[in-house]
Structure formats: structure tokens, C-alpha cells
Amino acid sequence: MRKVWEILFAALITGCIVTCSDNKPCVYNKEVINYYTEISTENEFGGNSFPIYKWTTNPVIKMFGGLTSQDSVEVVKIITELNSLQGEITLSITDTDNYNLAMHFIAAKDFSTILPISIKNLLGFAVFYDNKFTSQINEGIILIDTAKKTELYRNRIIREELTQVLGLPNDVYSELYPTSIFNGRIVLYPEKYEPIDRLLIQMHYSSVTKPGMTAEQLRELECWR
């Protein structure tokens, strides 16, 4: 059950609170639902839409390569934020071989040595896998370019890829949300999630959103909590 302050916080973003069929308050805004649908059922490289993918087991991260101490601090900061935004999964870090989310800090030119399908000239890349064909993510890989020495810039890339690997893969050139972590124009270096980003993460890891749901099913929904 979402706390009252969370509902009010989301209402400030979406502009209204309505009553669901069970007469309990919920947040509703078609504009936000459409944005969420675009982020969660499409990807930045085009192609057909796909169903909702979610982690149903806890992502356990192991970091590899040339990461700095600041990189480590930033990863911890971001997963702490992600864990505080929702209650369905808990992200953690390990130095053992018991992990399901590998995070590699290497030069972009070497991305293909880790992930052959990665696209050249990217600053970061994330991919998730559903090995059982249930739309439930059980493994993932993140690549971060170590050639980018600007700390704030690297932090932005780390935040974006850690968020997208949760099942929110698309970049959108949105005029409505120009500072969103999902905006394809990297012109700002946010040190935290924008309100719309927080809401989308909460929407994705809520009881309303189920693995396998289609874009059409999402757009039919009128209640989020």
C-alpha cells in the first residue's frame, strides 16, 4: 500500500487524484501512462513493441573492470534510491560469483568483447534477459564507458543504465520531460531522479503492472497505486 505522501507527491506530477473502482484513491494521468508505455514497451533502436519485462528475483550486481572509487559510490547511491522507490525487488552488490547482473566498466571500443550485440560509439549499454520466456528478467549486463573522465557525466550514464536494465529500456526525445533520465538528449547531468522518473519506476514495480502486459493493456488501465 502506498503511503499518503507518495500519492500526494505523484499527484503533483500528474495533476490529479481520482477514485478507483474500489473507492480508494489512486493517481491517474493518461499523459504519464502513455509516456510510461513508450518507455517500457519500446527501445531506443526501434522495432516492434514488446511486453512488460520485470525482475521478479532480486538483482545482485557484481562490478568488473576499471571502475573508480567514485563509480562505486555512485552505484551504491543509485541502488539505494531504487530500493527506496519501490518494494517489489531489492538491488544489492556482491563480490562473489553469486550474481545475476554484471556491470562492466570498460572503454566503449571494447564493449563488443563483453557483449557482441552492443552498438558502437555508445557511452553505456544495458541488456536484460528472460531465459524462461515468461517476461520475468533473471539476468542482465551493463556496460559503462571508462573513457568519459568527467565525473558528473559518468554518473549520469551509470544512473541511466541501472534504471533501464530494470525493464525500462527506451530513450525518448521528449519535450514534455526534457530532464528525465529517459530523455535521449544528454544535456544535463542529474544527480538524482526527476519526479517523472521516480513515478515511472514506481509504476513499473507496482502491483498493477504485470510481466507480459502489452502496450494496449497498459493504455487501458486507469488506476495506479
N, C-alpha and C positions, 0 to 999 in steps of 0.2 A: 504494500500500500504506500503510495507516495505521500510525503508529508505536505501539510498545507502550504508551507513556504515554497515548496517546489512547484506546486500548482500555480501559486501566485506569480512566481518567477517566470514560469513558462507563459503565463497569461500576458505578462508584459511584453514578451516576444511576439506572441501570436495574435494578441489583440482582443481576445475574448475567452470567456469560460461559458460552456453550455452544460446541459444536463444530459447524461446518457440514458439509455433505456431503463437502467435500474435506479434512476433518480439520484445518482451520485455525481458529483462534479467531475468534469473532465476537460481537457484542453483540446480545442478544435480550431483548425485553420487550414483550409484547402491549399492555400499557397505553400504552407510549410510541408503539408503531406505530399504535395507534388514535388517539392524540392527533395524531400527525403526519398521519394520513389525514384527520382532521377539519379540520386547518389548511390542508392543501394541495389538497383536492378540494371545498371548500365556501367560501362567502364570507359576510361578516357581514350581508348584506342578504337572505339566504335564497335559495330557488330550488333547482333540481336540482343534483346533484353534477356535476362536470366532471373531465376527465382531468388528469393532472400536466402543468404547464407549467414549462419551464426555459429559461433563457438558454443558448444554445449558442455565441453570439458574446459577446465581452466588452462589458459595459455601459460606455459612455462618457458621463459626466454633464456637462451644462452647466447652470449655475445662473443664474437670472434673478430680477429684482425686488428687493425691499427687504431683502435678507439683511444681517445684521451680520457683523462680523469673527468673532465667536464662532460664528455659524452655520457659517461656512466652516471654522473649526477643528473643529467637531463633525462635519461631513460627512467631512472627511479622517480623523478618528479612527475613525469607524464603518466606512468602506470599508477602512481598514487592518485592522480586526478581521475584517471579512467575508473579505478576501483571505487572512488567516492561518488561517481556519477550514476552508477547502476549497481544492482545487487545480484545479477544473474551469473556473472563469472568473476574470477579473481585472477588478475595477472600477477606473476611473480618472476624472479630472476634466480637462476641456478648456475653453479659452475661445475655441475656433474653432467653425466651423459643422459640424464633423465629429463629431457626437454622435448617440446614439440613445436617451438618457434625459434628458429635460428636467425640471429641478427648479425650480419657481416659488415664490417667497416673496411672497405677496400676502395681502391681507385676505380672510377667508373669504367675505365678501359678494360678492367679485369672482371667486370660483372659476369660476363659470359662463362668464366671459369667456374662460377658457382651455380649460375642459372642460365643455361643456354638460350632460353626463350626471352631473356631480358632485352630491352631495346637500347640501342647505342645512344650515347650522349645524354642519358638521363642523370639526374642528380641523386635520385633514390628510386627504389623499386620494391614493390611488395606483392607477394602472391600467396594465396591460401588454397588449401586442398581439402576435398571431400572424398576420402578414399573409399567410402562405403556408399556413395551416391544417395545420400539422404538429405543433402543441403545442410549438413552439420559439419562445420570446419573442425578438422582434427590435426592439422599441421600447417605450418606457414614458414615463409622465408622473407626476410627483409634485407635489402642491400642499401648501404649508405656510402656515398662518395666521400672519400677522405681527402680528395684534392681541394675541397672547399674549406679553406682555413678560417674564414670568418665565423666566429663562434655563434653569433645570432642566426646566421644563415643555416649553419649545420643544425642548430636546434630546431629550426622551422621544418627542415626536411625530416628529422627524426620524429617530430610530432605528427607530421602528415602521414608518414609510412606506418607508424604504430597504430594510427587511427584507421587507416584504410585496410590493414590486414585483419581487422575485426569483422570485415564484411561490408565495408562502405567504400568501394573501390573507385568511384568516379571522381574526376575533376570537372568542374563546371565553370564556365566563364560567365559568372552571374553578376549582373548589375545590381540586383537586389541585396546580395550579400558579398560585397567586394573584399571584405577582410576575413571571410570564412576560411578555415583550414582546407576546405574542399574547392576553393577558387583556384583555377588553373594559373592565374597571373600571380606569380610570386613577387610582389612588390613591397610587401611588409613582412616583418619578422615577429609575429605574435608570440609572446611568452606564455600565453595561456589561451584556452579555447574561447572563441567568441560565444555569446549567448546562443546563436543559432546552432553552433557546433555541439554545444552541451545538450541542447534539446534533441538533435538528431541521434546522438549517442544514446540518450535515454529512450528515445523512441525505438531504436533498433534492439536494445536489450530491455524490452518490456514484455509483459505477459501477452500483450495484444499482437505482437509480431512473432510469427512462427516460421521456422525454417521451411522453405519450399513455397512460401506465398509468392504469388505473381504480382506484377505491377498493377494489373487490373483489380486484383483483390485488395491491394493496398489502397487504391484510389476510392474504393467503395466504403472504406472504414470512416467512421465519423466520431470515434471515441478513442482517446489516448489517455492513459494514466500510469 
